[in-house]
Amino acid sequence: MPCLFAIGALITPRLVIAVLWIFTDFFGGIFDTILWPVLGFFFLPTTLLWYTAVQHWYGGEFSGIVPIAGIVIALMIDVSPAGSKRKKKKER
Protein backbone atom coordinates (compact mmCIF):
# COMPACT_ATOMS: atom_id res chain seq x y z
CA MET A 1 0.00 0.00 0.00
CA PRO A 2 2.74 2.57 0.76
CA CYS A 3 4.27 1.88 -2.66
CA LEU A 4 0.96 2.71 -4.32
CA PHE A 5 0.85 6.05 -2.48
CA ALA A 6 4.43 6.79 -3.56
CA ILE A 7 3.63 6.09 -7.20
CA GLY A 8 0.41 8.07 -6.90
CA ALA A 9 2.27 10.95 -5.30
CA LEU A 10 4.54 11.23 -8.33
CA ILE A 11 1.67 10.97 -10.81
CA THR A 12 -1.02 13.01 -9.07
CA PRO A 13 0.36 14.63 -5.91
CA ARG A 14 -2.69 16.84 -5.32
CA LEU A 15 -5.00 13.82 -5.28
CA VAL A 16 -2.75 12.05 -2.77
CA ILE A 17 -2.69 15.17 -0.57
CA ALA A 18 -6.48 15.36 -0.64
CA VAL A 19 -6.87 11.66 0.22
CA LEU A 20 -4.34 11.90 3.05
CA TRP A 21 -5.97 15.09 4.38
CA ILE A 22 -9.47 13.58 4.39
CA PHE A 23 -8.81 10.03 5.57
CA THR A 24 -5.70 10.27 7.80
CA ASP A 25 -3.97 12.52 10.30
CA PHE A 26 -0.79 12.72 8.21
CA PHE A 27 -0.71 16.54 8.20
CA GLY A 28 -1.92 16.98 11.78
CA GLY A 29 0.30 18.88 14.19
CA ILE A 30 3.02 19.70 11.66
CA PHE A 31 1.93 23.15 10.55
CA ASP A 32 0.96 25.98 12.91
CA THR A 33 -1.36 27.56 10.38
CA ILE A 34 -3.45 26.34 7.45
CA LEU A 35 -1.69 28.79 5.09
CA TRP A 36 1.40 26.68 4.35
CA PRO A 37 -0.40 23.45 3.43
CA VAL A 38 -2.82 25.35 1.19
CA LEU A 39 0.03 27.17 -0.58
CA GLY A 40 1.91 23.88 -0.89
CA PHE A 41 -1.16 22.20 -2.35
CA PHE A 42 -1.45 24.77 -5.14
CA PHE A 43 2.19 25.63 -5.89
CA LEU A 44 4.54 22.83 -4.68
CA PRO A 45 2.52 19.65 -4.01
CA THR A 46 5.36 17.13 -4.29
CA THR A 47 7.55 19.24 -2.01
CA LEU A 48 4.70 19.49 0.52
CA LEU A 49 4.35 15.70 0.54
CA TRP A 50 8.08 15.16 1.01
CA TYR A 51 8.38 17.81 3.73
CA THR A 52 5.52 16.19 5.62
CA ALA A 53 7.06 12.73 5.16
CA VAL A 54 10.36 13.97 6.60
CA GLN A 55 8.51 15.43 9.58
CA HIS A 56 6.92 12.04 10.26
CA TRP A 57 9.65 9.56 9.34
CA TYR A 58 12.86 11.44 10.14
CA GLY A 59 11.62 13.53 13.06
CA GLY A 60 11.93 16.74 11.05
CA GLU A 61 15.72 16.41 10.70
CA PHE A 62 17.12 17.41 7.33
CA SER A 63 20.60 16.26 8.31
CA GLY A 64 20.97 13.11 6.22
CA ILE A 65 21.43 12.37 2.53
CA VAL A 66 17.93 10.98 1.99
CA PRO A 67 15.92 13.96 3.32
CA ILE A 68 18.06 16.51 1.50
CA ALA A 69 18.14 14.56 -1.76
CA GLY A 70 14.40 14.02 -1.52
CA ILE A 71 13.61 17.70 -1.05
CA VAL A 72 15.87 18.64 -3.97
CA ILE A 73 14.21 16.06 -6.24
CA ALA A 74 10.73 17.15 -5.09
CA LEU A 75 11.55 20.78 -5.86
CA MET A 76 12.91 19.81 -9.27
CA ILE A 77 9.69 17.91 -10.04
CA ASP A 78 7.50 20.81 -8.91
CA VAL A 79 9.44 23.55 -10.68
CA SER A 80 10.25 21.64 -13.87
CA PRO A 81 9.03 23.27 -17.08
CA ALA A 82 7.48 20.02 -18.36
CA GLY A 83 4.00 21.50 -18.39
CA SER A 84 4.94 24.34 -20.74
CA LYS A 85 6.61 21.92 -23.17
CA ARG A 86 3.40 19.89 -23.38
CA LYS A 87 1.37 23.00 -24.17
CA LYS A 88 3.74 24.01 -26.97
CA LYS A 89 3.43 20.58 -28.63
CA LYS A 90 -0.36 20.87 -28.67
CA GLU A 91 -0.25 24.29 -30.37
CA ARG A 92 1.79 23.07 -33.33
C-alpha positions in Angstrom: 0.0 0.0 0.0 2.7 2.6 0.8 4.3 1.9 -2.7 1.0 2.7 -4.3 0.9 6.0 -2.5 4.4 6.8 -3.6 3.6 6.1 -7.2 0.4 8.1 -6.9 2.3 11.0 -5.3 4.5 11.2 -8.3 1.7 11.0 -10.8 -1.0 13.0 -9.1 0.4 14.6 -5.9 -2.7 16.8 -5.3 -5.0 13.8 -5.3 -2.7 12.0 -2.8 -2.7 15.2 -0.6 -6.5 15.4 -0.6 -6.9 11.7 0.2 -4.3 11.9 3.1 -6.0 15.1 4.4 -9.5 13.6 4.4 -8.8 10.0 5.6 -5.7 10.3 7.8 -4.0 12.5 10.3 -0.8 12.7 8.2 -0.7 16.5 8.2 -1.9 17.0 11.8 0.3 18.9 14.2 3.0 19.7 11.7 1.9 23.2 10.6 1.0 26.0 12.9 -1.4 27.6 10.4 -3.4 26.3 7.4 -1.7 28.8 5.1 1.4 26.7 4.4 -0.4 23.4 3.4 -2.8 25.3 1.2 0.0 27.2 -0.6 1.9 23.9 -0.9 -1.2 22.2 -2.4 -1.4 24.8 -5.1 2.2 25.6 -5.9 4.5 22.8 -4.7 2.5 19.7 -4.0 5.4 17.1 -4.3 7.5 19.2 -2.0 4.7 19.5 0.5 4.4 15.7 0.5 8.1 15.2 1.0 8.4 17.8 3.7 5.5 16.2 5.6 7.1 12.7 5.2 10.4 14.0 6.6 8.5 15.4 9.6 6.9 12.0 10.3 9.6 9.6 9.3 12.9 11.4 10.1 11.6 13.5 13.1 11.9 16.7 11.1 15.7 16.4 10.7 17.1 17.4 7.3 20.6 16.3 8.3 21.0 13.1 6.2 21.4 12.4 2.5 17.9 11.0 2.0 15.9 14.0 3.3 18.1 16.5 1.5 18.1 14.6 -1.8 14.4 14.0 -1.5 13.6 17.7 -1.1 15.9 18.6 -4.0 14.2 16.1 -6.2 10.7 17.1 -5.1 11.6 20.8 -5.9 12.9 19.8 -9.3 9.7 17.9 -10.0 7.5 20.8 -8.9 9.4 23.6 -10.7 10.3 21.6 -13.9 9.0 23.3 -17.1 7.5 20.0 -18.4 4.0 21.5 -18.4 4.9 24.3 -20.7 6.6 21.9 -23.2 3.4 19.9 -23.4 1.4 23.0 -24.2 3.7 24.0 -27.0 3.4 20.6 -28.6 -0.4 20.9 -28.7 -0.2 24.3 -30.4 1.8 23.1 -33.3 
